[in-house]
Structures are given as C-alpha cells and as structure tokens.
Amino acid sequence: MAQVIHDRLAEKGITSFLDLEELRSGKFNEKLYEAIDNSNNFILILSKGALDGCISSNDWVRKEILEAGEKNKAISIAKTLKQMKMDDASISKATGLSIEEVHKLKAD
C-alpha cells in the first residue's frame, strides 16, 4: 500500500520519502530524519503489528514517530493513531503529547 501511495504522489509531481526495510543500514537514520525535517506533512503507514516493538527505545518506528513529534508533526501522528483506535496513553507515549491533549483530538 505504501508503495502505491508513493507512486501516485510521484505521478502528481509530489515528492515523498518511502521508508523501505533495506534502507535501515548505514546512514538511514540521517536520511529518515532529514526527510521528516524537510516535509510539510508526515504520513505514517503501518503494517499490522508495526507498533508492537515501540516499547523499545531502539525500535525504528518509535524513533520515526518521536523525530516527527520533535519537528512539531505530533498532532498529525496522534490523529492517525487515534484513527487506528490506539488508546490515548499509548499515543501520548509515542508522540510526547499529554494524555489531555491527545484526548481532545478528534480522529476525523
């Protein structure tokens, strides 16, 4: 699904960064953080179980979410996680938003 979205955006002339498993070596973290920093929007597309490892501080999905949160993209991430029916406490932990802030968000 992520590849399809990436391709459709490219067809419309919209630049996007696709986080592929094979890029997780070498300078991947720098490329990822640069892509997040340079983006106007952050869309995190997750496969089933992708958040299971987020309790570990070494988990790449967690690092990606935290980096986006530090770049003030946390609200978009939190809304996405609410749409995925994640509980407010977990969203708060993943984004750095307070539970009260997360609770006020509408999933739309």
C-alpha positions, 0 to 999 in steps of 0.5 A: 500500500505504501508503495502505491501511495508513493507512486501516485504522489510521484505521478502528481509531481509530489515528492515523498520519502518511502521508508523501505526495510533495506534502507535501515543500514548505514546512514538511514537514520540521517536520511529518515530524519532529514526527510521528516525535517524537510516535509510539510506533512508526515504520513505514517503507514503501518503494517499490522503489528508495526507498533508492537516493538515501540516499547523499545527505545531502539525500535525504528518506528518509535524513533520515526514517530518521536523525530516527527513529534520533535519537528512539531508533526505530533498532532498529525501522528496522534490523529492517525493513531487515534484513527487506528483506535490506539488508546490515548496513553499509548499515543501520548507515549509515542508522540510526547503529547499529554494524555489531555491533549491527545484526548481532545483530538478528534480522529476525523 
